[in-house]
Amino acid sequence: MAHWKQDRIGSALRGENPTVLRRLPSGFAVVGDTQFLPGYCVLLAEPEVAHLSDLSLSERSQFLTDMSLLGEAIERVCRSQGLVRINYEILGNGLPCLHAHVFPRYAWEPVERRRGPVWLYPPGEFYSPDSALSDAHDELRSSIGSALDELAGSQ
C-alpha cells in the first residue's frame, strides 16, 4: 500500500490520512505537513480534478466557499497568536490535483517576508524538522476543526 502522502485524497477517503481536519462539501480540509506558520492548512478537492475549470460553476463556487470557511476558521483560532491576515493560494505547480493553500500571516514575521508570498521563505526554514506537523499541534488542529464545524453549521 502506498504511503498516505502519495495519495492524499485516496487516503483521506479510506480514513488513512492523519492530516484530515474535516470532510467539507467540496473536499477535505487538512492541516499542513509543516506548521512553520501555525495553522497552515490545505483544501483538497474531491472528486479529484486537475483544474478549477474542470468543475461546474456550482462546484467551483462550493470549493471557493469551503476555502474561505477554512480561512475563517484559521483566522478565529490564530487571531490571539498575532494573526494579521490570511493568504489564499491555488497554484497547481507541484501537485497535479486541485488544492488550495490557506496560510495565516503573523505580525511576528519579518516585514520583508510577511509582504511577499510564503514561498519566498528559505526552504530550510519552511520545512525545518522543528516545523513538522506533530502531536504538539493537536490542540491547534482540534480548534480549527471545531471552528469549521461552527462555521459550516451557520451556512
C-alpha positions as a printed Julia matrix, in Angstrom:
155×3 Matrix{Float64}:
   0.0    0.0     0.0
   1.29   3.45   -0.89
   2.14   5.86    1.89
  -0.75   8.28    2.5
   1.35  11.2     1.2
   1.48   9.59   -2.24
  -2.33   9.52   -2.41
  -3.6   12.23   -0.1
  -7.2   12.19   -1.38
  -7.5    8.42   -1.65
  -6.03   8.01    1.82
  -8.5   10.62    3.12
 -11.39   8.7     1.58
 -10.11   5.49    3.23
  -9.69   7.23    6.6
  -5.9    6.78    6.47
  -4.78  10.39    6.05
  -3.82  11.68    9.52
  -3.87  15.33    8.41
  -7.62  15.45    7.71
  -9.45  18.0     9.83
 -12.9   17.71    8.28
 -14.75  16.49    5.21
 -16.3   19.53    3.52
 -18.79  19.56    0.63
 -16.02  20.16   -1.95
 -13.25  18.03   -0.46
 -11.03  17.62    2.57
  -9.67  20.32    4.86
  -6.25  19.12    6.0
  -3.63  20.6     8.26
  -0.31  21.31    6.54
   2.63  18.92    6.9
   4.66  21.91    8.03
   3.49  24.29   10.69
   6.15  26.93   10.14
   3.22  29.33   10.12
   0.95  27.78   12.77
  -2.47  26.98   11.38
  -1.38  26.43    7.76
  -3.98  24.24    6.06
  -4.87  22.94    2.6
  -8.22  22.23    0.95
  -8.03  19.14   -1.29
 -10.74  18.96   -3.95
 -12.75  15.74   -4.06
 -13.59  14.39   -6.5
 -10.05  14.87   -7.68
  -9.7   17.2   -10.68
  -6.7   18.88  -12.26
  -8.04  22.42  -12.62
 -10.62  24.7   -11.04
 -12.13  24.99  -14.52
 -12.77  21.21  -14.52
 -15.55  21.84  -12.01
 -19.04  23.07  -12.85
 -19.81  26.65  -11.81
 -21.67  25.46   -8.72
 -18.82  23.11   -7.77
 -16.31  25.94   -8.22
 -18.42  28.16   -6.02
 -18.56  25.45   -3.35
 -14.79  24.89   -3.48
 -14.07  28.61   -3.12
 -16.66  28.92   -0.34
 -15.1   26.0     1.52
 -11.67  27.57    1.06
 -12.94  30.81    2.59
 -14.55  28.95    5.52
 -11.26  27.17    6.19
  -9.54  30.56    6.19
 -12.12  32.0     8.55
 -11.68  29.04   10.92
  -7.91  29.59   10.94
  -8.48  33.3    11.49
 -10.7   32.66   14.52
  -8.23  30.24   16.09
  -4.97  32.07   15.34
  -6.01  35.66   15.98
  -4.59  35.54   19.52
  -1.18  34.49   18.13
  -0.68  37.76   16.25
  -2.53  36.9    13.03
  -2.75  39.86   10.66
  -4.28  38.24    7.57
  -4.97  35.04    5.65
  -3.36  34.31    2.28
  -5.17  32.01   -0.16
  -3.25  30.34   -2.99
  -4.27  27.93   -5.74
  -1.07  27.09   -7.57
  -1.13  23.65   -9.22
   2.61  23.6    -9.87
   3.64  20.8    -7.51
   0.61  18.54   -7.19
  -1.41  17.78  -10.32
  -4.74  17.91   -8.45
  -6.76  20.97   -7.45
  -5.92  22.16   -3.96
  -5.84  25.49   -2.15
  -3.22  26.6     0.38
  -4.54  28.68    3.27
  -1.73  30.47    5.09
  -2.07  32.52    8.24
   0.27  35.51    8.26
   1.53  36.94   11.52
   2.76  40.23   12.95
   5.82  38.39   14.3
   7.04  37.54   10.78
   9.8   39.8     9.43
   8.08  42.57    7.43
  10.04  41.78    4.26
   8.79  38.17    4.45
   5.23  38.96    5.51
   4.67  41.21    2.5
   5.62  38.55   -0.04
   4.42  35.05   -0.83
   5.2   32.45    1.79
   7.25  30.55   -0.79
   9.97  33.22   -0.56
  10.97  31.92    2.87
  14.11  29.78    2.62
  13.09  26.11    2.28
  15.28  25.27    5.27
  13.12  27.49    7.46
   9.79  26.49    5.98
  10.48  22.75    6.01
  12.62  22.62    9.15
  12.12  19.46   11.25
  11.15  21.82   14.09
   8.17  22.95   11.98
   6.95  19.47   11.04
   3.39  18.58   11.99
   3.44  16.69   15.28
   1.4   15.89   18.36
   2.36  19.34   19.63
  -0.16  20.71   17.11
  -3.1   18.6    18.31
  -4.81  21.45   20.16
  -4.43  23.77   17.15
  -5.85  21.09   14.84
  -8.77  20.42   17.16
  -9.55  24.12   17.47
  -9.52  24.68   13.69
 -11.77  21.63   13.22
 -14.22  22.91   15.84
 -14.26  26.36   14.24
 -15.0   24.71   10.88
 -17.89  22.83   12.45
 -19.34  26.08   13.83
 -18.96  27.88   10.51
 -20.42  25.02    8.48
 -23.39  24.91   10.84
 -24.09  28.59   10.26
 -24.43  28.25    6.47
